């Protein structure tokens, strides 16, 4: 099963939809970013992640996330 990391708390209806696709690991705060060390740890075996503009996916994170196939930005505009 795929692992999906969500960097912010999302509405339950969206969480339920993602849960149909795989195991979802979601940060439980909507206004406070996930600390980088926890973010890196969560992504180590993740297949996909949903991030906001606050999170930075850099070379360090990519190097430690060999299974990561999808990086999706949650934003409007």
Residue pairs with C-beta under 8 A, 6 or more apart in sequence:
1 22
1 23
2 21
2 22
2 23
2 47
2 48
3 22
3 23
3 25
3 45
3 46
3 47
3 48
3 67
4 18
4 21
4 22
4 23
4 24
4 25
4 46
4 47
4 48
4 49
4 50
5 24
5 25
5 26
5 39
5 42
5 43
5 46
5 48
5 49
5 50
6 15
6 18
6 24
6 25
6 26
6 27
6 49
6 50
7 27
7 33
7 34
7 39
7 49
7 50
7 51
7 52
7 54
7 55
8 26
8 27
8 29
8 30
8 33
8 34
8 52
8 74
9 26
9 27
9 28
9 29
9 30
10 26
10 30
10 50
10 74
15 24
15 26
18 24
18 50
22 47
22 48
25 42
25 46
27 33
27 34
27 38
33 52
33 54
33 55
34 42
34 55
39 55
39 61
40 60
40 61
40 64
40 65
43 49
43 61
43 64
43 65
43 68
44 64
44 65
45 67
46 65
46 67
46 68
47 67
47 68
47 69
47 70
48 68
48 69
48 70
48 71
48 72
49 57
49 68
49 70
49 71
49 72
50 72
50 73
50 74
51 57
51 71
51 72
51 73
51 74
52 73
52 74
52 75
53 73
53 75
57 71
62 68
